[in-house]
Amino acid sequence: MNIIQKYIETMENRDYEGLAELFDCDGTLVDHCPKGTLQPEYHVYGKEAINMFFRNKFTFGKFSISEPEIIDERHAKFVANYSGYMVMAIATIRYTNEEGLIQKLSVRPK
C-alpha cells in the first residue's frame, strides 16, 4: 500500500493517530477550504499538530470524507464534509522525505 492509499484509509477511518504517523516530524498539511464552508484555510505544521487538529475534527464530527478514489501515487479525490458542507476535493502529496513520509500535502476543492 502506498502513502496516498494509507492517507485515504486513515481519513476514512478517522484515525488521527495513524494519519499523523504518515507525516515527517516537520510535515505540513494545507487545506484550501472552499469559501462556502465558512472555514478558514488551514496550514497545520508538524506531526503533533496534525494529530491534534484531526483529533478535534474527527471527534467533534467537523470533518469526514467519503467516496474516495486514488488517481495516482500522489493524488486522490474524495467528497469532503466540512460540518455538513460537502465539496469534491483533491489531495496532493507534494513532497515526501527519504523514508517516504509526507513532508507537504495539500487539499484543494476540485
C-alpha positions as CSV (number, residue, x, y, z in Angstrom):
1,M,0.0,0.0,0.0
2,N,1.5,3.4,-1.0
3,I,1.3,6.6,1.0
4,I,-1.7,8.1,-0.7
5,Q,-3.7,4.9,-0.1
6,K,-2.6,5.0,3.6
7,Y,-3.7,8.6,3.8
8,I,-7.2,7.8,2.4
9,E,-7.5,4.8,4.7
10,T,-6.7,6.8,7.8
11,M,-9.0,9.6,6.7
12,E,-11.9,7.2,6.1
13,N,-11.4,5.5,9.4
14,R,-11.0,8.9,11.2
15,D,-7.7,7.6,12.6
16,Y,-5.9,10.8,13.6
17,E,-3.0,9.0,15.2
18,G,-2.4,6.8,12.1
19,L,-2.8,9.9,9.9
20,A,-0.1,11.8,11.9
21,E,2.3,8.9,11.6
22,L,2.2,9.3,7.8
23,F,3.9,12.7,8.1
24,D,7.5,13.7,8.7
25,C,8.1,15.3,12.1
26,D,8.0,18.7,10.4
27,G,5.4,17.8,7.8
28,T,2.8,20.3,6.6
29,L,-0.8,19.9,5.7
30,V,-2.5,22.8,3.8
31,D,-6.3,22.6,3.4
32,H,-7.6,25.2,1.0
33,C,-11.2,25.2,2.3
34,P,-13.8,26.5,-0.2
35,K,-15.4,29.8,0.7
36,G,-18.8,28.3,1.2
37,T,-17.6,26.1,4.1
38,L,-17.2,29.1,6.4
39,Q,-13.9,27.6,7.4
40,P,-10.5,29.4,7.2
41,E,-7.7,28.0,5.1
42,Y,-5.7,25.7,7.3
43,H,-1.9,25.4,7.5
44,V,-1.0,22.7,10.0
45,Y,2.7,22.2,10.8
46,G,4.3,19.1,12.4
47,K,3.2,15.6,13.2
48,E,1.9,16.5,16.7
49,A,-0.2,19.4,15.4
50,I,-1.7,17.2,12.6
51,N,-2.6,14.7,15.3
52,M,-4.4,17.2,17.4
53,F,-6.0,19.0,14.5
54,F,-7.7,15.9,13.2
55,R,-8.4,14.5,16.7
56,N,-10.6,17.6,17.2
57,K,-12.1,17.5,13.7
58,F,-12.9,13.8,13.8
59,T,-14.0,13.6,17.5
60,F,-16.5,16.5,17.1
61,G,-17.8,15.5,13.7
62,K,-16.4,18.6,12.0
63,F,-14.8,16.7,9.1
64,S,-15.0,13.4,7.2
65,I,-14.5,12.1,3.7
66,S,-16.5,9.7,1.5
67,E,-16.3,8.2,-2.0
68,P,-12.5,8.3,-2.2
69,E,-10.7,7.4,-5.4
70,I,-7.0,7.0,-5.9
71,I,-5.9,8.9,-9.0
72,D,-2.2,8.0,-9.0
73,E,0.6,7.5,-6.4
74,R,0.4,11.2,-5.3
75,H,-3.2,12.2,-5.8
76,A,-6.7,11.1,-4.6
77,K,-10.1,12.7,-4.8
78,F,-12.9,12.4,-2.4
79,V,-16.0,14.2,-1.1
80,A,-15.0,16.3,1.9
81,N,-17.7,17.0,4.5
82,Y,-16.9,20.3,6.4
83,S,-19.5,20.4,9.2
84,G,-22.2,19.5,6.7
85,Y,-20.9,21.4,3.7
86,M,-19.9,18.8,1.0
87,V,-17.4,19.5,-1.7
88,M,-15.3,17.4,-4.1
89,A,-11.6,17.7,-3.1
90,I,-8.3,16.6,-4.4
91,A,-5.4,15.7,-2.0
92,T,-1.9,16.0,-3.5
93,I,1.2,14.8,-1.8
94,R,3.7,17.5,-2.8
95,Y,6.8,16.2,-1.1
96,T,8.0,13.1,0.8
97,N,11.2,12.5,2.7
98,E,13.7,9.7,2.1
99,E,11.7,7.4,4.3
100,G,8.6,8.0,2.3
101,L,6.8,10.1,5.0
102,I,4.8,13.1,3.8
103,Q,6.6,16.5,4.1
104,K,3.8,18.5,2.4
105,L,0.3,17.6,1.5
106,S,-2.4,20.0,0.1
107,V,-6.1,19.6,-0.2
108,R,-8.0,21.7,-2.7
109,P,-11.6,21.9,-3.9
110,K,-12.0,20.3,-7.3
